[in-house]
Amino acid sequence: MRYSPDRPLNLAPATILDYRELARRRLPRQLFDYYDGGAYEERTMRANVGDLADVLLRQIVLRDVSVREQATEVLGQPLAFPVVLAPVGLAGMAAKRAEVQAARAAERAGVPFIESTVSICAVEEVARETTHAPWFQLYVMRDRGYAEDLMARARAVGSPVLVLTIDLAVVGARHRDVRNAMGGRPSRWAKLRRGLDLVSHPRWVRDVGLGGKPLTFGNLEQAVPGASSPSAFREWVDAQFDPSVTWEDIAWVREHWHGKLVVKGVLDPEDARRAVDAGVDGLVVSNHGGRQLDSVPSTVRALPEIAAAVGDELEVLVDGGVRSGLDVVKMLALGARAALVGRAWAWAVAGAGEAGVRHMLASLRADIDVALGLTGRTSIAELDESALLRPTTTADT
Ligand SMILES: Cc1cc2nc3c(=O)[nH]c(=O)nc-3n(C[C@H](O)[C@H](O)[C@H](O)COP(=O)(O)O)c2cc1C
């Protein structure tokens, strides 16, 4: 359902899109657009959601479904249900110490939280505030020393899984951010408009802008010189992220990381085979939530071929467009072991903090439970393409 100002919320958020609406109301426009938006015309971003919506579940009735099991294991970690909080850069601008709030919510729900390289809260802070260290997402910078240092820090706090993001060799254009003067050198007029946008959200200014110290990049304090604004940060990303990384560099990562290793950003079966050859433990079928190359396939469309290409040689995770537990069930039926959610938690933490993320996760779990029961399954292990009305989504349309 789409929301508009003449369609106000009722009393309590029920869905992930309700949290999106809450986030839209609470965040300065420039920040809401940063979390919400995608690259270029946002076709891939919309396709992630639209193609998932087109996958139909098969309703199977009169089976004994009195026991329904969602617990699983991913990369050696126990999960209460097959969902992981995806790395979201600059999440700490959505709410005060947002990474800590989300990591706590994830821990209470029994699922992993992935700390982004470009988080506001340092990996040490997140680890200190939780019992189980977060998984750590790594971007490789031109100065490999930073990456080695980050891996050492993640290892030191006990992160069990390193998620190496490989789809940011160059950065896709995000027109919303450009329109909001979030990149380059904004004119004085643009700066003034941005300032007005901030001050017209006094609650955000009080809770996050002043109270949350949102402009320090906890994992990159030494690396980002004067990380004082999103535009300075964007410039730094463009200059520092290393486009020369290849599959050969997986061996270098392995020298510095002895835990589980996952590559995030695979969208093609040939690349999936290269991931197998490189010896990683898992991959995430991802197009970065439609924030990188527009007009590439949705992840739900890419998933079945990739899952078939790698078989059980490594673990396949997926993200992109997951907005309910029914979407998670569809992803599992198409070959994923678990699904990551990105915007869902960014909206929930912006809209209602830790309690929002807890509620969002609880509703994903409740949705999965219902979908299992009404597809005649007693556990997520029983999910395969026979849980769907048609084996693939758009291939035959
Ligand atoms: C605001 C935002 C920031 C993101 N930052 C990162 C990041 O720092 N590292 C990364 O690997 N992926 C990042 N991603 C991509 C997510 O990890 C994930 O792939 C994507 O959000 C999944 O799509 P969904 O938002 O539709 O769930 C980001 C996504 C969003 C929306």
PDBQT file of the ligand as one rigid body, heavy atoms in Angstrom, charges set to zero:
ROOT
HETATM    1  C1  LIG A 401      21.208   3.800   2.991  1.00  0.00    +0.000 C 
HETATM    2  C2  LIG A 401      21.942   2.561   2.591  1.00  0.00    +0.000 A 
HETATM    3  C3  LIG A 401      23.286   2.438   2.886  1.00  0.00    +0.000 A 
HETATM    4  C4  LIG A 401      23.967   1.272   2.544  1.00  0.00    +0.000 A 
HETATM    5  N1  LIG A 401      25.275   1.131   2.912  1.00  0.00    +0.000 NA
HETATM    6  C5  LIG A 401      25.908  -0.028   2.649  1.00  0.00    +0.000 A 
HETATM    7  C6  LIG A 401      27.228  -0.235   3.131  1.00  0.00    +0.000 A 
HETATM    8  O1  LIG A 401      27.806   0.593   3.810  1.00  0.00    +0.000 OA
HETATM    9  N2  LIG A 401      27.834  -1.416   2.802  1.00  0.00    +0.000 N 
HETATM   10  C7  LIG A 401      27.209  -2.373   2.047  1.00  0.00    +0.000 A 
HETATM   11  O2  LIG A 401      27.794  -3.424   1.781  1.00  0.00    +0.000 OA
HETATM   12  N3  LIG A 401      25.947  -2.205   1.629  1.00  0.00    +0.000 NA
HETATM   13  C8  LIG A 401      25.291  -1.066   1.914  1.00  0.00    +0.000 A 
HETATM   14  N4  LIG A 401      24.002  -0.913   1.508  1.00  0.00    +0.000 N 
HETATM   15  C9  LIG A 401      23.309  -1.998   0.794  1.00  0.00    +0.000 C 
HETATM   16  C10 LIG A 401      22.617  -2.920   1.793  1.00  0.00    +0.000 C 
HETATM   17  O3  LIG A 401      23.558  -3.627   2.551  1.00  0.00    +0.000 OA
HETATM   18  C11 LIG A 401      21.697  -3.930   1.088  1.00  0.00    +0.000 C 
HETATM   19  O4  LIG A 401      22.415  -4.559   0.061  1.00  0.00    +0.000 OA
HETATM   20  C12 LIG A 401      20.446  -3.284   0.512  1.00  0.00    +0.000 C 
HETATM   21  O5  LIG A 401      19.971  -2.265   1.357  1.00  0.00    +0.000 OA
HETATM   22  C13 LIG A 401      19.356  -4.341   0.340  1.00  0.00    +0.000 C 
HETATM   23  O6  LIG A 401      18.206  -3.815  -0.209  1.00  0.00    +0.000 OA
HETATM   24  P1  LIG A 401      16.947  -3.316   0.650  1.00  0.00    +0.000 P 
HETATM   25  O7  LIG A 401      17.342  -1.969   1.217  1.00  0.00    +0.000 OA
HETATM   26  O8  LIG A 401      15.870  -3.226  -0.352  1.00  0.00    +0.000 OA
HETATM   27  O9  LIG A 401      16.711  -4.324   1.761  1.00  0.00    +0.000 OA
HETATM   28  C14 LIG A 401      23.288   0.248   1.852  1.00  0.00    +0.000 A 
HETATM   29  C15 LIG A 401      21.938   0.372   1.568  1.00  0.00    +0.000 A 
HETATM   30  C16 LIG A 401      21.255   1.511   1.936  1.00  0.00    +0.000 A 
HETATM   31  C17 LIG A 401      19.776   1.609   1.644  1.00  0.00    +0.000 C 
ENDROOT
TORSDOF 0
